[in-house]
């Protein structure tokens, strides 16, 4: 593999994360439910879910968020028509490509992948599509915490090539091409499938970073991955 040097450790991490899936679902449910009323119809819920995913981007101004929300709403019905009848893999590819295109303003792969994960997690069914068919094909949102924790300073699962390509502070995007972004997604999926887990389980690394690493050592002993981490005591360089 080009980017994964320690498959056994990644399998171990995957198994630990899968044992905490209820914690993740509770966290997101509390975060999302207060922003999306249950009385809304599915289309309205999906539009609001996209807005919430966009608000996760640091530094996004209200004007940028409104641009993204409006462009999403204008093209969503057409997108649903275009993917009707496709299998899960094809539908995922077309939706992700649309979300990250210039048709949807200011949306990167992190926002797009997080939004798609939430669609599957909350399973807003439409007449033409059950979002659960996307689950096996979901990509891991490559945000700062996911890439850091896989890197050399923490879990040390990635190769030197991984550290060079993905540990640059910025959120990677689809323009990295087949040899980078997509190649990493393939490799992550190949490893997680060995223990019958979907690739998206690795997004829980974000929650690990949010719950434990943000507090600079204080919660290292409580971290789910403290035994796998190579750097449990040194503060994060910011």
Helices and strands as residue ranges (DSSP letters): H 7-18, H 21-33, H 42-55, H 62-83, H 88-99, H 109-122, G 131-137, H 144-150, H 160-166, G 174-176, I 178-182, H 183-192, G 193-195, G 199-203, H 204-211, G 213-215, G 220-222
